[in-house]
Amino acid sequence: MVQRTPILNFLSHLILVIGVLVVFFPIYVTFIGSTQTAQQITSSNPISLLPGNNFLESYRFALFGGKTEAGATVAPALPMMLISLGSALIISIGKIAISLLSAFAIVYFRFPAKNLVFWMVFVTLMLPVEVRIGPTYEVVSNLHMLNTMAGLTVPLIASATATFLFRQFFLTVPDELVEAARMDGAGPMRFFKDVLLPLSKTSMAALFVIQFIYGWNQYLWPLLVTTDEKMYPIVMGIKRLIFGEVYIEWNVVMATAILAMLPPAIVVMLMQKWFVKGLVDTEK
């Protein structure tokens, strides 16, 4: 056991404060830049760390788009945020649902080559989207799913990691619960709904936070399957603001980046308790 001393307390808190400052400073600079004009950002070197008076104008252009005084056309971020929100929710909820059912089948059902099937699922961890992106794109294209929400989400729904985590948790459920449910006349799906799902709430919450952020931050796959600007997620929208115009409205870019951070941050803050409990709770 580490002995707590004033020096160790001071050093540990100092390290934490430094870490927070290192992480928070770029976000602060981005927010400050979003309150200034593009001229103020480009003319000052380094950028001023004091808030400007262009907050409402920058976020109005970021959310709803329009033509700036410099003649640059800004695409609205609100529709792109809705696309990102929809795809993130579908990916996270779909991953959890499929992983729960697949883990339930692997643990509680007997069928030939059950262990082989599980390890085949687990081996897919070695094949991320970047490795199988060519064949996956070919399949999506042949199914006419380009520029659709299904094309954005369906290839990313299955998760070997979530299946493995739920399988390991189901293995810790006492056999007495299974026998009691069987004696009460509960079928497999009744046992799944009334027993396993309530016990899995914290794990589901933790996985939801992780998978929501994963779905929200997708860039490479949407870059391939979307050619229609109406289907661009917010991450692609930020790239478009930077490379789409000769004159870059950096204040709008930074405002859009701040808006893109908000939904994942809100999800983490609202589900922080469940997220931590799902990762560290061992008393299932």
N, C-alpha and C positions, 0 to 999 in steps of 0.2 A: 504493500500500500504506500502511495506517495504521500509524504508528509507535507501538509499545507503550511507554507511560510509566507510572510509578506512579500519577499523578493519573488518567489515563484508565482504568487498571485499577480503581482505587478507585471512580470514578464509574459504570463499567459494572456492577460488582458491587453497588453501592448501588442502582442502578435495578432490577437483577434481584431483590434482596432485597425492595425495596418492592413490586414487582409480585407476588412470591410471597405476601407478607403480605396484600396487598389481596385476592387470590384466596382465600387460606386462611382468613382471619379469619371470614367468614360460615360456613364449614364447621365451624370450631372452635366457634363460638357454637351452631350446631345440635347438635353432639355434646354440648357441655356441657349444653344444655337437655334433651337426651334422658336425662341421668343424674340430673335433678332431678325433683321432683314438679310437678304442674300448679299447685299453690298457691304453690310457691316461685317459679315463673316469673312468675306474674301479680302476686304481691305485691311483688316486687323491681323497682325501676325506677332504673337499668337492671338488666338481668339479671346475676346473678353469673357471673363468669368462672372460678369454681372448680368442679371436678366435685362432683356430689352423690352420694348413696348409694342412688339409685333406679334404677341401671343395669339390673339384671336384671329388675326389675318392668316397666320401660318397654318393654324389648325383648321380654319375654314377651307383653305385651299387643299390641305391634306385630305380632309374628309370628303369634300364635295367636288373637288377639282375646279378647273376653269383656266382662263388665260391670264397670266400675270402681266404686270406692267412692262416687263422686259420682253414680252411676246412669247414666252415659253408656255406650252400647253401642259397642264398638270392633270393626270388621270386621277379620278376620285378613289380614295382608299377604302371607303365604306363598302362598296360591293365586293372588293377583294377580301376584306376582312370577313364578310359573310361567307364567301367561298372557303376561306381558311377555317372558319368556325365549323361550318358544315362538315368539311372533310375531317377535321380533327375529332369531332364528336363521333362520326361514323367509324373512323379507324379505331378510336379508343374503345367505344362500346362494342364494336364488332370483334375486336381482339379478345376482350374479356369474355364475351358470350361464347365464341368458338373455343377458346382455351378452356373454359369451364366445362363445356360439354365433352370435349376431347379428353381432358384429364379424368372426368367422371367415367367415361367409357373405358379408358385404359385401366383404371384402378378397380372398378366394381363389376366389370363384365368379363366373362371368359370367352375367348375366341382364339382360333389358331394364330400362332405367331404374334401374340400380343406384345411381347417384349421387343420383337423385331420391328413392329409398327411404331412403338414408342421411340426406339433408337433411330428409325428413319426420320421421324419428326424432329428429333433432337439434333441430328446431323445437319439439318437445314440451317442451323446457326452458323455453319461455316460458309453458307451461301447467301450473303446479304443482297439487298436489291442491286447494288452496284455491280455485283458479279453476274447476276442473271438478268440484267436489265435488257439485253438484246432479245432473248427469247420471250421475255415477258411483254416487251413492246410489240413483238410480232403477234402474239396471241391477242393482246388488247386491240391492235389494229384490225386483225381479221374478224374480231367480234364487233367491229364498228363502235368501239367505246372511247375513241379519241374525243377530246373536248366534252366529256361528260363527267358528272360526279362519280359515276360508277368506275370510270377509267382512272380517276384520281385516287379512289379509295380501295376498291376490291383487291388489287394486287398487293396491298399493304396490310390487309386485315389479319391474315394468319400470323400467329406468333408462337414460335417454339419455346421462347423464354417463359412466356406466361403459362403455357401448357405445362412446362417442367415445374414451375413454382406451385401451381395448383395441384399437380400430381403429388409433389412432396408434402403438401399440406393435407391432402385427402388421406395419405398413408398414415398420418398421425391421428386421424379420427378413430376413436375406440371401436372395436368390433361390436361391443355391447350395444352401441347406438344402432348399428345395422340390424342386429338381432331383435332389438326392441321394436324397431320400425316394421320388421317383417312379421313379428307376432301381432302387431296392431293392424295388420292387413294393408300396410302402405306399400304401394308399388315402387318401382325404381324412380320414376319421375316425381312421385310424391315425396320420397325420401330426399331426392335432390333438391326439391323446392322448399320443403319444410325444415330440413336439417342442415344440409350442406351450404345452401346459399346464406342463411343467417350467420353461420360460423365463418363464412368467407368474406364478410363485409369489409373488414379492415384491409385484407389483401386486395380485394377489388378496388378499394379507394386508392391504395398506394399505386396499383398498376394503372388506374385511370389517370392519375396525375402524370405519370411517366409517359403513357401512351398519348395523352392529349398534347403534351409538349412536343413529342415526336411527330405527331400528325400536323401540328401547327407549323413547325419549322421545316417541313418538307420543301425541298427546292429542286433537286435533280430530277426526280420522277415527274413532277408537274411541268418542268421545263421541256420534257420529251413529249408528254401526252396532250399538252395544250398548245394550240396555235391561235385560238380565239381569245381575244383580250377579255371577253366577258367571263372566262373561266380561269383567269390568272389569280392565284393566291397572293396574299399580302407580301410574302417574301420575294416573289417575282416582281411585284409592283415596286418594291424599293430598288431593285436592280434596274427596272425600266426607267425610274426617275433619274438614275445616275447616268445611264448610257443612252437614253432615248432622245436627249435634247443637246443642242450645241451649247446652250447656256443652262447651267444647272442651278436650280433654285435650292440651295443647300438648306435653307431654313425649312422648306417644305419636306425635303428628304429627311431631315432630323425629326420633324414633327411626325412624319409617317413611321419612322423607326420607333418613336416613343409609343405611338398608338399600337404598333405591332407587338410591343412588349406587354401591354396592359392585360389582354385576356389570359395568357399563361400565368402572369403574376397574380391575377385575381383568383385563378383556379388554385394555385399553390397556397395563397393566403387563406382562402375559404376552407381548404381541405388539409391544412397543415397538420392538425391534430390527428386526423385519420391516416394521413400519409406516414407520419412518424410511427404511429402505433402499428400500422400494417407492416412496416419494415423491421421493427425491433420487438414487437410483442411476441413472446414465446408461450404465453399461457392461453392457448386456444381452447 
